[in-house]
Amino acid sequence: MKALIATEKPFAKEAVDGMNDIFATAGIAVALLEKYTDVQALYDAVADADALIVRSDKVSREVIAAARQLKIVVRAGAGYDNLDLAACTARGITAMNTPGQNANAVAELAVGLMIYAARNSFCPGTGSELKGKKLGVHACGHVGRLVATLAQGFGMEVYAFDPFVPASAITNAGLRVCASVEELYATCRYVSLHIPATEQTKKSIGRRLLSAMPQGGCLINTARKEIIHEDELEAVLRERPDMKYMTDVAPANHAILQASFGARYFATPKKIGAETAEANINAGLAAASQTVRFLTAGDTTFKVN
Ligand code: 3PG
């Protein structure tokens, strides 16, 4: 049996070493494809793989078609919008993610972006503090809960909206529950996004929610670019000179936003939320272990299709 680790954005070396050990112990061969620039390299490498581990790499219908003996694909990370689940299911291929494994790294970046915004992108001049400000956590999964805990440490008042989490779980964590997404945005000066990119959420963050934010509003996006209505975001930034947008995922109109809004806008050059050695090790080792347990014992924990 053979497992392919295909990562356009490579894991840290310690993660790859650990994954190799897990597969070696199980007697499973490993192939490593890193920093590929041509998808044909992925088609070729996956042709004889029984298992595939990826990060944000697109596992499209074409990749699945090229993977003639694939049984499992594991997204080493949380969001699995890069996997064509319908194509996997049609071929009987199990798809998994590794929820929570890289969450701390993403949460720390979200707080870092908040500080960067509060301190005017580290430009000279008077900034503000996070203490005492209201933060809205838009979705209370692994990352959202960690952001809330870190923000509480800064003395922020934390609100949350998540229709899939019981209100009691939110209040037990010391957060204030918002009954609607509108209430979250209308209440909080800072909003940190932690929703996945789905057909329901794509382009869902736009003028209606952003223009309702209080004076000095700041949106932090360490989730996905697709959830933002980019034209409406640009319009709100023009209309509201007090608003800021800090993102780990550059929008399509990045050049315009950068030229127009100076320190009120910042995007990382490449998605780095989960780019820590710790997150790579946690997610990579979990992906390898889940793959081995599936191939050797049929364990389908964390199956998403
Ligand atoms: C995730 O969904 O887990 C994060 O967005 C991390 O993505 P990455 O593996 O491409 O860094």
Residues whose N, C-alpha, C, O or C-beta is under 5 A from the ligand:
A	BS01	3PG	R55 S56 A76 G77 A78 G79 A223 K271 A274
